[in-house]
Structures are given as structure tokens and as C-alpha cells.
Amino acid sequence: MYKLKCIGCGKEYDEKETCTVCLSCRNPLDIVYDYDKRLEKLDVRTLKTAEICASKYMSFYPIKDYRKLVTLNEGGTPLYDALRINRKVNADGSGERGKNGTGSTRLFLKYEGANPTGAFKDRGSMMELSKAAELGAKAVCCASTGNMAASVSAYASRAGIPCYVAVPDTAPSGKLVQILSYGANLLKVRGTYNDAARLVEALSNKLGFVLTGDYAFRVEGQKSLAYELAEQLNFKAPDYVIAPMGCGTNIWAIWKGFREFRQFGLIDKLPRMVGVQAASCAPIVKAFNDGREVMPIAKPYTIAGAINIGDPLDGRKALAALRESKGYAFEIEDDAMLEAQQMIARQESVFTEPSGAASVAAYQKLLDRINGSGEEATVVCVLTGAGLKDIGCVAPLFAPPTIEPNLEEAERYITKNLFNLKSPISRSVRETKLPVLKTTGDVAKLVKEKYGIVLEQRELQYALGMVADFARKGKPATVDDLKAIVEESMGAMQKNVLEVIDFEVRNFAHRESESRVKVRFNGKEHVVEGRGDGPVDAAINAIRKIVKDGFTLIDYNVGISSGGTDATVGVTITLSDGNGNRVVGRGASPDIVSASVKAFENAFNVLFYKKG
């Protein structure tokens, strides 16, 4: 019924010999079917009437024993008609698109984040773990940037098969928690995805584990995405399918699925495939556009971790899909992905991870290519995973306000548009240095220009002092720093019972840190010393000796909005007292100790006045 065939040298294998790469030339394998026999067993009526899900397409899969099927009801993911995005993108365009604001295309979003583990990988894991069960696997292993490992871990748990995974040490923490929650054995590798992949393959060969990942059987599960798209469009193929590319497996799988549906007479045409990669990690895109084979990138980096793969295992397959379909390939800047991510969420209420948003960012480039052709096109953008899978790169852009539970303060945020206080998405804009600010008037003008916010005089004075503090620390304040400065200024009390005038700390490698702090408390100045297990702990312990008030530090969080050793640090400290009061204080500075002391000072002053 099927065989495994090398896409390079053409050598054929039995699945018990290898189901990953050719043992002779190391090229990927592909599943080749006897389609005449498959067609004889195809029940078209049931296919067209049964509820859409990945497991309904069993006639198209290389499963021999259906009793071994491992499924979590993957597939059946929604296809959204993205009217608002299409209207916005066309209205923002040039030429005819800009004139009529609608264009001649229809845009759909295929949201794979609705799969059981939140990513398209579940389609392939259904197939790989079913085959592992058929083959009597004692354990499975895989390498991943995060999504694959989470998916394989879940399906291995379902199958009752031990699972071992390796991920780069840059993998998002949310995905790591997900992997561990399914009971997998996780290794973080100091290196790239390809380093992890080589390690896992070696483990598989030595220990006899079944190697899972972007291999032939995974393609067979992931091609179900194409089947679903055809069904959801009334058994018609779209004109274009835009898909992000990491290893290149998924775009090949989608293309293969459409080819099979046409071969069986279920659709009458094929789409043109459009591949997307990050500009800083685009080996497949560059190869396609230059008319050559894929050349690996040694040390790739993009904020879209799911496609941060410099040596794509299925690069040849991805190129074949693009070339056979007469498609396109685009590079997308990281900032454009983040902007597209926010546009998808706000226009269509769908939250996808940055790599998934790359397809919508590429849609704008596709329109520029086909603009003026008069083509009335249906375009599908594949959103590969849920937004909560990878929030590390967007979380610093958002910091919701913390206020006292009273109507006056809440109303102030609404009437003064204080919700506009957000960091720019573009990193280059965030890192732009602020102009020279000499007066509160300069600060007022800049804050009004950037955020449309009008600060009170005391807040402007506080902000001006913070800008001066940054300069004294040797770091000119940036646009991103301005957000932290305004937030802290708005959270500062009008009258402080506690004011930290100055401090110094001494840190040691093998004993406690020491501090000397000068404070003004209840109108009197004090100088006090403290010790702690670090400089922050030593400084706060010194202040505690002066305030001597019943409170508990219950939370301490540090955030860094940009890279580099001179990055601005944002600290939040939560204090509570014995009366059930709980307050949050914020501090920002290029120096983590200064930011922490400010956060403590602000939190204490709020808590003191809440106690009356």
C-alpha cells in the first residue's frame, strides 16, 4: 500500500529499517502510495458528510493497525473569514488597493492554535505516535524549538510511551512547562535546534528509541490541514496558501495534501504555495528566490522561536512545494511579525504566536505582487500556534496599570487616556534616545506627543528627576525607558512618609552583602546599615530597621525590556500588612538595586497611607 522512498537517491526502505532519513545519502524520506488501491477503498460519501477532524482521513494515512491509533481529536480547527484585516490591509495599500479599500482578494485565517496542545504539530504527532505504537516503541525522542516537543510529549503520554525531548536553551518557558506537565523527560541544550536534533538522533541510534520529528510519517498527519481547507471551502482549493517555514515540513505536507485531493478528484485545481521565514533566518526563502539549493545558517536568531531553524531538515521538500506550485517566498522582519500579531488579535480576535503571524505579515507582500493583475484570489494564512505559547517577546510591551480600588483613580485612567501608555513594537524605535529634557515643560510635551497623556505637575517633576537619575547612572533614557518613567511617576504618592535619599552597597563573592542607607522617615533623617544575601536584600533590610512597621514582602519581580548590560530594569514589589491590605510598587533604573529600592519605597508609602 505504501513505501518509504528517499527524495534524493530514490532508494526505498521498509519502515522497520528507517522512517527518518536515507541511510545512504542522508536525504529525507517520503511516503509513496499505490493511489489506485487507495482510491478503491475511498468512501467519498462518508468523507464529505462526516464531521471535520484529522482522524476522519484514515484512507489517506499509512496506518496498518487502526487499533493503535493515538488521537486527542486533533484537527477540525476553525477557518476565519478575515474581513477586517483584509479591509485594513487593502486600504493601507497602494494603487488600486488603496483607492477602493477592499481589493479583489478574500482572506481566511486557518487557526491551528485550536489543536489540543495549541499548535499544528498535533496533526503530525497523531501519526508519529500511532506508528510508534505499531512498531512497539519502548520510548520515543525528539528535538524541538518547543511546539513539537510539547505535542510529542502529550501524544506519548496518551500512548503510554516514555518520551525524551531536547530543546535549545532559548525555548520559551511556557512551552517548557507544557512539555514537563505531560511527563516528558526534558533536556535543554546549549546551542541551536540543529544541535539538539543531532544529539537526539545519536541517542535514538544508541538506545533504540523511536526518533520523532519532522520526518516522513509527520508529513502524513500534517497534510490533513490541506484536506480540511478544501472541505471548509466547499471542496475547492484556495488560490494561495501562506505558511511559515521552519524545517519546511509543513508547507510540503500541505502541498502534498492538496495534490492527493486533486488526484482523487475531490478538488479541481491546486493552490500556489507561499513560504515565509524571518529575515534573520531565511535559508529556504533565499534558496528559492536565488534559484539554488538551501545553504544552512550557523547561528540564526529571530524572536519567532518556532521558525528559528538555520538548517531545515525538509528544505528540499519545501523548495519542491514552492517550485512545483509556482509560488512565492518572502522574508519578514521581526517587527513586522509583532505588528501583524497585534493586528490579528485586535481586528479578528485571534491570538497567535509571532511565527504564526508571519503569514499575515507576508499577505501584505503577496498583495503587492498580484496587485494590478486583476486576479480575484482566495488566500489562506496558516496561523501555526496559539499566542500564549510564546509571550516572552511581547510581554515587555504591555504593563497594565496597578491602581487603588477607588472610582476616582479608575476614572482618571479612562478620561486621560492613560491606557495609551504602551511601548512601541519596533525595537529600533524603543531604543531611540530621548531628546534633552531640561524642564517639566519639555517632559509634558514629549509625553503628550508619544502617548497623548497629560501628567500632573508633581508627576512631571518626578519624571524629570528620574531622567536626571538615568543620566547620572551613565545611561541616556530611551523611548522605552520613558514608558517606565511615566508609570513610576504616576504611581508615586503626593506626600511620602518614607524617602530614600541615598545608599551604597558592597557585594562579596563568599559572604553577605552589606549596605549603608540614608533615609528620611516621618520628617527625620537616618543612616542605617544592613546585611543580606545579595545587594537588594541588604538595602531593603537596612530600610526595614527604620520603618519598623508590620508588613510582609510577598512578591518581587524583575523585568528587562531590552538587551545589553546597560538595559533598564523594571521592578515590582508587592507588600501586605496584617489588615489584608496589599499594594504594588514600581521602580525603574539602569541599576537593579536602585530600581528595587524605588519599588519598595513606593509600595511602602502607599501601604502606610492605606493603614491610615
C-alpha positions as CSV (number, residue, x, y, z in Angstrom):
1,M,0.0,0.0,0.0
2,Y,2.9,2.4,0.6
3,K,6.7,2.6,0.8
4,L,9.3,4.9,2.1
5,K,11.5,6.5,-0.6
6,C,14.5,8.8,-0.5
7,I,13.8,12.1,-2.2
8,G,17.5,12.3,-3.2
9,C,18.8,9.0,-4.4
10,G,15.5,7.2,-4.8
11,K,16.4,4.3,-2.5
12,E,13.4,2.6,-0.9
13,Y,13.1,1.3,2.7
14,D,10.9,-0.7,4.9
15,E,9.6,1.3,7.9
16,K,11.4,-1.1,10.3
17,E,14.8,-0.2,8.7
18,T,14.3,3.6,8.9
19,C,11.5,6.1,8.8
20,T,13.5,9.3,9.2
21,V,16.4,9.8,6.7
22,C,18.0,7.8,3.9
23,L,20.8,5.5,5.3
24,S,22.8,6.1,2.1
25,C,22.7,9.8,1.3
26,R,21.0,11.3,4.5
27,N,18.3,13.0,2.5
28,P,14.7,13.0,3.8
29,L,12.3,10.2,3.0
30,D,8.8,10.5,1.7
31,I,5.8,8.1,1.8
32,V,4.8,6.9,-1.7
33,Y,1.4,5.2,-2.1
34,D,-0.3,3.0,-4.5
35,Y,-3.0,5.5,-5.1
36,D,-5.1,3.2,-7.3
37,K,-5.6,0.8,-4.4
38,R,-6.2,3.7,-2.1
39,L,-8.9,5.0,-4.4
40,E,-10.7,1.7,-4.4
41,K,-11.1,1.9,-0.6
42,L,-12.1,5.6,-0.5
43,D,-15.6,6.2,0.7
44,V,-16.3,9.7,-0.8
45,R,-19.8,10.0,0.6
46,T,-18.7,9.4,4.2
47,L,-15.7,11.7,3.6
48,K,-17.9,14.5,2.5
49,T,-20.5,14.2,5.3
50,A,-18.5,13.2,8.4
51,E,-17.5,15.9,10.9
52,I,-14.2,17.5,10.0
53,C,-11.3,16.2,12.1
54,A,-7.8,14.8,11.3
55,S,-8.7,11.2,12.1
56,K,-11.6,11.1,9.5
57,Y,-9.0,10.8,6.7
58,M,-7.8,7.4,7.6
59,S,-7.8,6.3,4.0
60,F,-5.0,8.7,3.3
61,Y,-2.7,7.6,6.1
62,P,0.0,4.9,6.3
63,I,-1.6,3.2,9.4
64,K,-1.8,-0.6,9.3
65,D,-3.5,-1.3,12.6
66,Y,-6.3,1.2,13.4
67,R,-6.4,-0.2,17.0
68,K,-3.1,1.5,17.6
69,L,-4.4,4.9,16.6
70,V,-3.2,7.6,19.1
71,T,-5.5,10.7,18.9
72,L,-6.5,13.7,21.0
73,N,-9.2,14.7,18.5
74,E,-6.8,17.0,16.7
75,G,-7.8,18.9,13.6
76,G,-11.1,20.5,12.8
77,T,-9.6,23.8,13.5
78,P,-11.5,27.0,12.6
79,L,-11.2,28.9,9.3
80,Y,-12.0,32.5,9.9
81,D,-13.1,34.9,7.2
82,A,-10.7,37.8,8.0
83,L,-12.9,40.7,6.6
84,R,-11.5,43.4,8.9
85,I,-7.8,42.6,8.3
86,N,-8.5,42.4,4.5
87,R,-10.2,45.7,4.6
88,K,-7.4,47.3,6.6
89,V,-4.5,45.8,4.6
90,N,-6.1,46.8,1.3
91,A,-7.0,50.3,2.5
92,D,-3.4,50.8,3.6
93,G,-2.0,49.6,0.3
94,S,-1.0,51.5,-2.8
95,G,-2.6,51.7,-6.3
96,E,-6.0,50.2,-6.7
97,R,-5.9,48.6,-3.3
98,G,-5.5,52.0,-1.6
99,K,-8.3,53.5,-3.7
100,N,-11.2,51.2,-3.0
101,G,-10.1,49.8,0.3
102,T,-11.3,46.3,-0.4
103,G,-9.2,44.9,-3.2
104,S,-10.2,41.7,-5.2
105,T,-8.9,39.2,-2.7
106,R,-10.6,37.2,0.1
107,L,-8.6,36.4,3.1
108,F,-9.1,33.5,5.5
109,L,-7.1,32.5,8.7
110,K,-6.6,28.8,9.5
111,Y,-6.1,28.9,13.2
112,E,-4.0,25.9,14.3
113,G,-3.8,27.1,17.8
114,A,-7.1,25.4,18.4
115,N,-5.4,22.0,18.3
116,P,-5.1,20.1,21.6
117,T,-1.6,21.3,22.6
118,G,-2.1,24.7,20.8
119,A,-0.1,24.1,17.6
120,F,-0.3,22.4,14.1
121,K,2.2,19.8,15.3
122,D,-0.6,17.7,16.8
123,R,-1.6,16.5,13.4
124,G,1.8,15.0,12.8
125,S,2.1,13.7,16.4
126,M,-1.1,11.8,15.9
127,M,0.5,9.9,13.0
128,E,4.0,9.5,14.5
129,L,2.9,8.2,17.9
130,S,0.4,5.9,16.2
131,K,3.3,4.4,14.1
132,A,5.5,4.3,17.2
133,A,2.8,2.2,18.9
134,E,2.5,0.0,15.8
135,L,6.3,-0.6,15.8
136,G,6.3,-1.4,19.6
137,A,8.4,1.5,20.6
138,K,10.0,1.2,24.1
139,A,10.4,5.0,24.1
140,V,10.3,8.0,21.7
141,C,12.6,11.0,21.5
142,C,12.6,14.3,19.5
143,A,14.3,17.6,19.2
144,S,12.2,20.8,19.0
145,T,12.1,24.5,19.4
146,G,9.2,23.9,21.7
147,N,5.9,23.2,19.9
148,M,6.9,19.8,18.5
149,A,8.2,18.7,21.9
150,A,5.0,19.7,23.7
151,S,2.9,17.9,21.1
152,V,5.0,14.7,21.1
153,S,5.0,14.7,24.9
154,A,1.3,14.9,25.0
155,Y,0.7,12.1,22.5
156,A,3.4,9.9,24.1
157,S,1.6,10.4,27.4
158,R,-1.7,9.3,25.7
159,A,0.0,6.3,24.2
160,G,1.7,5.4,27.5
161,I,5.2,5.5,25.9
162,P,8.2,7.2,27.7
163,C,9.3,10.4,26.0
164,Y,12.6,12.1,25.9
165,V,13.0,15.6,24.3
166,A,15.8,18.1,23.7
167,V,15.2,21.8,23.1
168,P,17.6,24.8,22.7
169,D,18.1,26.6,25.9
170,T,16.3,29.6,24.4
171,A,13.0,27.8,24.1
172,P,10.1,29.8,25.7
173,S,9.4,28.9,29.3
174,G,5.6,28.4,28.6
175,K,6.4,25.6,26.2
176,L,8.9,24.0,28.7
177,V,6.2,23.9,31.4
178,Q,3.8,22.3,28.9
179,I,6.4,19.7,28.0
180,L,7.1,18.8,31.6
181,S,3.4,18.7,32.6
182,Y,2.9,15.9,30.1
183,G,5.5,13.9,31.9
184,A,8.3,14.0,29.3
185,N,12.0,13.9,30.2
186,L,13.4,17.2,29.1
187,L,17.0,18.3,28.2
188,K,17.9,21.9,27.5
189,V,20.8,22.1,25.1
190,R,23.3,24.9,25.0
191,G,23.0,25.5,21.3
192,T,20.6,25.7,18.4
193,Y,17.7,23.5,17.3
194,N,20.1,21.7,14.9
195,D,22.5,20.9,17.8
196,A,19.5,19.4,19.7
197,A,18.5,17.4,16.6
198,R,21.9,15.9,16.2
199,L,22.0,14.9,19.8
200,V,18.6,13.3,19.8
201,E,19.4,11.3,16.6
202,A,22.5,10.0,18.3
203,L,20.5,9.0,21.4
204,S,18.0,7.2,19.2
205,N,20.6,5.2,17.4
206,K,22.4,4.2,20.6
207,L,19.4,3.5,22.9
208,G,16.9,2.2,20.4
209,F,14.3,4.9,20.9
210,V,11.9,5.7,18.0
211,L,13.0,9.1,16.6
212,T,10.1,11.5,16.1
213,G,10.2,14.9,14.5
214,D,10.0,16.5,11.0
215,Y,10.2,13.1,9.2
216,A,8.1,11.2,6.7
217,F,5.3,10.0,9.0
218,R,4.8,13.5,10.4
219,V,4.1,14.8,6.9
220,E,1.3,12.3,6.5
221,G,-0.5,13.7,9.6
222,Q,0.1,17.3,8.8
223,K,-1.2,17.0,5.2
224,S,-4.7,16.8,6.8
225,L,-4.6,20.6,7.1
226,A,-5.0,20.7,3.3
227,Y,-7.9,18.3,3.3
228,E,-9.7,20.4,5.9
229,L,-9.1,23.6,4.0
230,A,-10.6,22.1,0.8
231,E,-13.6,20.9,2.8
232,Q,-14.1,24.2,4.6
233,L,-14.1,26.0,1.2
234,N,-16.7,23.6,-0.2
235,F,-14.2,21.3,-1.8
236,K,-12.3,24.0,-3.6
237,A,-8.7,24.8,-3.2
238,P,-7.8,28.4,-2.3
239,D,-5.6,30.3,-4.9
240,Y,-2.8,30.9,-2.3
241,V,-1.8,29.3,1.0
242,I,0.7,31.2,3.0
243,A,2.6,29.2,5.6
244,P,5.5,29.9,7.9
245,M,8.5,27.7,7.4
246,G,11.0,26.4,10.0
247,C,12.1,22.9,8.9
248,G,9.9,23.2,5.8
249,T,7.9,20.1,6.6
250,N,4.5,21.7,7.0
251,I,4.5,23.6,3.7
252,W,5.4,20.3,1.9
253,A,2.7,18.4,3.8
254,I,0.0,21.0,2.9
255,W,1.1,20.8,-0.8
256,K,1.1,17.0,-0.7
257,G,-2.4,17.0,0.8
258,F,-3.8,19.2,-2.0
259,R,-2.1,17.1,-4.7
260,E,-3.7,14.0,-3.2
261,F,-7.2,15.5,-3.1
262,R,-6.9,16.6,-6.7
263,Q,-5.6,13.1,-7.7
264,F,-8.7,11.6,-6.1
265,G,-10.9,14.1,-7.9
266,L,-12.0,15.9,-4.7
267,I,-10.8,19.3,-6.0
268,D,-10.2,20.5,-9.5
269,K,-7.2,22.8,-9.1
270,L,-4.1,23.3,-6.9
271,P,-3.1,26.4,-4.9
272,R,0.1,28.3,-5.2
273,M,2.2,27.9,-2.0
274,V,3.7,30.9,-0.3
275,G,6.5,30.3,2.2
276,V,7.5,32.7,4.9
277,Q,10.6,32.9,7.1
278,A,12.1,35.5,9.4
279,A,14.5,37.9,7.6
280,S,17.3,36.9,10.0
281,C,16.7,33.1,9.5
282,A,15.6,32.6,5.9
283,P,17.6,29.8,4.3
284,I,14.7,28.4,2.3
285,V,13.4,31.7,1.1
286,K,16.9,32.8,0.0
287,A,17.4,29.5,-1.8
288,F,14.1,29.8,-3.6
289,N,14.5,33.4,-4.6
290,D,18.1,32.8,-5.8
291,G,17.3,29.6,-7.7
292,R,19.6,27.4,-5.7
293,E,19.6,24.8,-3.0
294,V,19.4,25.5,0.7
295,M,22.5,26.8,2.4
296,P,22.4,26.4,6.2
297,I,22.8,29.4,8.6
298,A,25.1,28.5,11.5
299,K,23.7,30.7,14.3
300,P,20.2,32.0,13.4
301,Y,18.2,34.3,15.6
302,T,14.6,35.5,15.4
303,I,12.0,36.4,18.1
304,A,9.8,33.8,16.4
305,G,11.4,30.8,18.1
306,A,9.2,28.2,16.3
307,I,10.8,29.0,13.0
308,N,14.3,29.8,14.3
309,I,15.9,26.9,12.4
310,G,19.1,27.6,10.4
311,D,19.5,24.1,8.8
312,P,16.0,23.0,7.8
313,L,15.7,19.2,7.6
314,D,13.0,19.4,4.9
315,G,14.4,22.3,3.0
316,R,14.4,20.3,-0.3
317,K,10.8,19.4,0.2
318,A,9.8,23.0,0.9
319,L,11.6,24.2,-2.2
320,A,9.8,21.5,-4.2
321,A,6.4,22.7,-2.9
322,L,7.2,26.3,-3.8
323,R,8.6,25.5,-7.2
324,E,6.0,22.9,-8.3
325,S,3.2,25.2,-7.3
326,K,4.8,28.3,-8.9
327,G,4.6,30.0,-5.6
328,Y,6.4,32.8,-3.7
329,A,8.7,33.1,-0.8
330,F,9.1,36.1,1.5
331,E,11.3,37.3,4.3
332,I,9.6,39.1,7.2
333,E,11.3,41.3,9.7
334,D,10.6,40.5,13.4
335,D,8.9,43.9,14.0
336,A,6.5,43.1,11.1
337,M,5.6,39.8,12.8
338,L,4.8,41.5,16.1
339,E,2.7,44.2,14.3
340,A,0.8,41.5,12.4
341,Q,0.3,39.6,15.7
342,Q,-1.4,42.6,17.3
343,M,-3.4,43.4,14.2
344,I,-4.8,39.8,14.1
345,A,-5.7,40.0,17.7
346,R,-7.4,43.4,17.5
347,Q,-9.1,43.0,14.1
348,E,-10.1,39.3,14.3
349,S,-9.9,38.4,18.0
350,V,-7.4,35.6,17.4
351,F,-4.2,35.5,19.4
352,T,-1.4,33.6,17.6
353,E,2.3,33.3,18.3
354,P,4.7,35.5,16.3
355,S,5.7,32.7,13.9
356,G,2.1,32.2,13.0
357,A,1.6,35.9,12.5
358,A,4.4,35.9,9.9
359,S,1.8,34.5,7.3
360,V,-0.4,37.6,7.7
361,A,2.6,39.9,7.5
362,A,3.5,38.2,4.2
363,Y,-0.1,38.6,2.9
364,Q,0.7,42.3,2.5
365,K,3.7,41.4,0.4
366,L,1.7,38.9,-1.7
367,L,-0.9,41.6,-2.5
368,D,1.8,43.8,-3.8
369,R,2.9,41.0,-6.1
370,I,-0.5,40.3,-7.5
371,N,-1.8,43.9,-7.4
372,G,-2.8,45.1,-10.9
373,S,-3.2,41.7,-12.3
374,G,-7.0,41.8,-11.9
375,E,-6.8,38.5,-10.2
376,E,-9.7,37.7,-7.9
377,A,-7.9,35.5,-5.4
378,T,-8.8,33.5,-2.3
379,V,-5.9,33.5,0.2
380,V,-5.5,31.4,3.3
381,C,-2.9,32.3,6.0
382,V,-1.9,29.5,8.3
383,L,-1.6,30.6,11.9
384,T,0.5,27.8,13.3
385,G,0.2,28.1,17.0
386,A,-1.6,29.8,19.9
387,G,-0.3,33.2,21.2
388,L,0.2,32.0,24.8
389,K,2.8,29.5,23.6
390,D,5.4,32.3,23.2
391,I,4.8,35.6,25.0
392,G,8.3,36.4,26.0
393,C,8.9,38.8,23.2
394,V,5.6,40.7,23.6
395,A,5.1,40.7,27.4
396,P,7.6,43.6,27.9
397,L,5.5,45.7,25.6
398,F,2.5,45.6,27.9
399,A,2.3,46.6,31.6
400,P,-1.3,47.2,32.7
401,P,-1.7,49.8,35.4
402,T,-2.0,48.9,39.1
403,I,-4.3,51.3,41.0
404,E,-6.1,51.7,44.3
405,P,-9.7,50.3,44.2
406,N,-11.4,53.6,44.0
407,L,-13.6,55.2,41.4
408,E,-11.6,58.5,41.1
409,E,-8.4,56.7,40.2
410,A,-10.0,54.4,37.7
411,E,-11.9,57.3,36.1
412,R,-8.6,59.2,35.7
413,Y,-7.1,56.4,33.6
414,I,-10.2,56.4,31.3
415,T,-10.7,60.2,31.0
416,K,-7.0,60.9,30.5
417,N,-6.3,58.1,28.0
418,L,-3.7,56.6,30.3
419,F,-4.3,53.2,28.7
420,N,-2.3,54.5,25.7
421,L,0.9,54.1,27.7
422,K,2.4,51.3,25.7
423,S,5.9,50.5,24.3
424,P,6.4,50.8,20.6
425,I,6.6,47.4,18.9
426,S,9.7,48.3,16.8
427,R,12.9,47.6,18.8
428,S,14.8,50.3,17.0
429,V,12.1,52.9,18.0
430,R,12.1,51.6,21.6
431,E,15.9,52.1,21.8
432,T,15.9,55.6,20.4
433,K,17.4,58.1,22.8
434,L,15.1,60.8,24.2
435,P,15.8,64.4,23.4
436,V,17.3,66.6,26.0
437,L,14.7,67.3,28.7
438,K,15.6,70.3,30.9
439,T,12.2,71.4,32.3
440,T,8.9,69.9,33.2
441,G,7.5,71.6,30.2
442,D,9.9,69.5,28.0
443,V,8.6,66.3,29.7
444,A,5.0,67.4,29.3
445,K,5.4,68.0,25.6
446,L,7.2,64.7,25.0
447,V,4.7,62.6,27.0
448,K,1.8,64.3,25.2
449,E,3.4,63.6,21.8
450,K,4.2,59.9,22.5
451,Y,1.1,58.8,24.4
452,G,-1.5,61.6,24.2
453,I,-1.3,61.8,28.1
454,V,-1.4,64.9,30.2
455,L,0.6,64.5,33.5
456,E,0.1,66.5,36.7
457,Q,2.8,68.9,37.7
458,R,4.1,66.7,40.6
459,E,4.3,63.7,38.2
460,L,6.2,65.8,35.7
461,Q,8.6,66.8,38.4
462,Y,9.1,63.2,39.4
463,A,9.7,62.1,35.8
464,L,12.2,64.9,35.2
465,G,14.1,63.7,38.3
466,M,14.1,60.1,37.0
467,V,15.5,61.3,33.6
468,A,18.3,63.0,35.5
469,D,19.0,59.9,37.6
470,F,19.3,57.9,34.4
471,A,21.9,60.4,33.1
472,R,23.8,60.3,36.4
473,K,23.9,56.5,36.1
474,G,25.6,56.9,32.7
475,K,22.6,55.8,30.6
476,P,20.7,58.3,28.4
477,A,17.0,57.5,28.7
478,T,15.3,55.9,25.7
479,V,11.7,55.9,24.3
480,D,11.2,52.5,26.0
481,D,12.5,54.0,29.3
482,L,10.0,56.8,29.0
483,K,7.2,54.4,29.5
484,A,8.7,53.0,32.7
485,I,9.4,56.6,33.9
486,V,5.8,57.7,33.3
487,E,4.4,54.6,35.0
488,E,6.5,55.1,38.1
489,S,5.8,58.9,38.2
490,M,2.0,58.2,38.1
491,G,2.3,55.7,40.9
492,A,4.3,57.9,43.3
493,M,2.5,59.3,46.3
494,Q,1.9,63.1,46.6
495,K,3.4,63.0,50.1
496,N,5.9,60.4,51.2
497,V,6.4,59.3,54.7
498,L,9.5,57.3,53.5
499,E,12.1,58.8,51.2
500,V,15.4,57.0,50.4
501,I,17.9,59.8,50.0
502,D,20.9,57.8,49.0
503,F,22.5,54.4,49.6
504,E,25.6,52.4,48.9
505,V,26.1,48.6,48.8
506,R,29.1,46.3,48.9
507,N,28.9,42.9,47.3
508,F,31.2,39.9,48.1
509,A,31.7,36.5,46.4
510,H,31.7,34.5,49.6
511,R,29.9,36.4,52.3
512,E,26.8,38.5,52.8
513,S,26.3,41.8,51.0
514,E,26.5,45.0,53.1
515,S,24.6,48.3,52.7
516,R,24.5,51.8,54.1
517,V,21.3,53.7,53.5
518,K,20.3,57.3,54.2
519,V,16.5,57.8,54.5
520,R,14.0,60.4,55.6
521,F,11.2,58.8,57.6
522,N,8.4,60.9,59.2
523,G,10.5,64.0,58.6
524,K,13.7,62.8,60.3
525,E,16.9,61.7,58.6
526,H,18.5,58.4,59.5
527,V,21.6,56.5,58.4
528,V,21.4,52.8,58.9
529,E,23.4,49.7,57.8
530,G,22.1,46.3,56.7
531,R,23.2,42.9,55.5
532,G,21.6,40.4,53.1
533,D,22.1,37.5,50.7
534,G,22.5,40.0,47.9
535,P,22.7,43.8,47.4
536,V,18.9,44.2,47.0
537,D,18.3,42.2,50.2
538,A,20.9,44.1,52.1
539,A,19.5,47.5,51.1
540,I,15.9,46.6,51.9
541,N,16.9,45.0,55.2
542,A,18.5,48.3,56.2
543,I,15.4,50.3,55.4
544,R,13.3,47.8,57.4
545,K,15.3,48.8,60.6
546,I,14.0,52.3,60.3
547,V,10.3,51.8,59.3
548,K,9.7,49.1,61.8
549,D,6.1,48.7,60.5
550,G,4.2,45.4,60.3
551,F,4.3,44.4,56.7
552,T,5.4,41.4,54.6
553,L,7.1,41.4,51.2
554,I,5.1,38.8,49.3
555,D,6.3,39.2,45.7
556,Y,9.3,40.6,43.8
557,N,9.5,40.6,40.0
558,V,12.2,41.9,37.7
559,G,11.7,42.7,34.0
560,I,14.2,43.8,31.4
561,S,12.7,45.4,28.2
562,S,15.8,45.3,26.1
563,G,19.1,43.5,25.8
564,G,22.6,44.6,27.0
565,T,24.2,45.1,30.3
566,D,23.0,48.7,30.4
567,A,19.4,47.7,29.9
568,T,16.8,49.4,32.0
569,V,15.4,47.2,34.8
570,G,11.8,47.4,35.9
571,V,11.0,46.0,39.4
572,T,7.6,45.5,41.0
573,I,7.3,44.7,44.7
574,T,4.2,43.6,46.5
575,L,3.8,44.4,50.2
576,S,0.9,43.4,52.5
577,D,0.0,44.2,56.1
578,G,-1.8,42.4,58.9
579,N,-5.1,44.1,57.9
580,G,-5.4,42.4,54.5
581,N,-4.1,45.4,52.6
582,R,-1.9,44.5,49.6
583,V,-0.1,47.1,47.4
584,V,2.2,47.0,44.4
585,G,5.1,49.5,44.0
586,R,7.2,50.0,40.8
587,G,10.7,51.2,40.2
588,A,12.8,51.7,37.1
589,S,16.5,52.3,36.7
590,P,19.6,51.1,34.8
591,D,20.6,49.7,38.2
592,I,18.6,46.8,39.6
593,V,19.4,47.8,43.2
594,S,18.1,51.4,42.6
595,A,15.0,50.1,40.8
596,S,14.3,47.7,43.7
597,V,14.7,50.4,46.4
598,K,12.4,52.7,44.5
599,A,9.8,50.0,44.1
600,F,10.0,49.2,47.8
601,E,9.8,52.9,48.7
602,N,6.7,53.5,46.5
603,A,5.0,50.3,47.8
604,F,5.6,51.2,51.4
605,N,4.3,54.7,51.1
606,V,1.0,53.5,49.6
607,L,0.7,50.8,52.2
608,F,1.4,53.3,55.0
609,Y,-1.4,55.6,54.0
610,K,-3.8,52.7,53.4
611,K,-3.4,51.8,57.0
612,G,-4.4,55.3,57.9
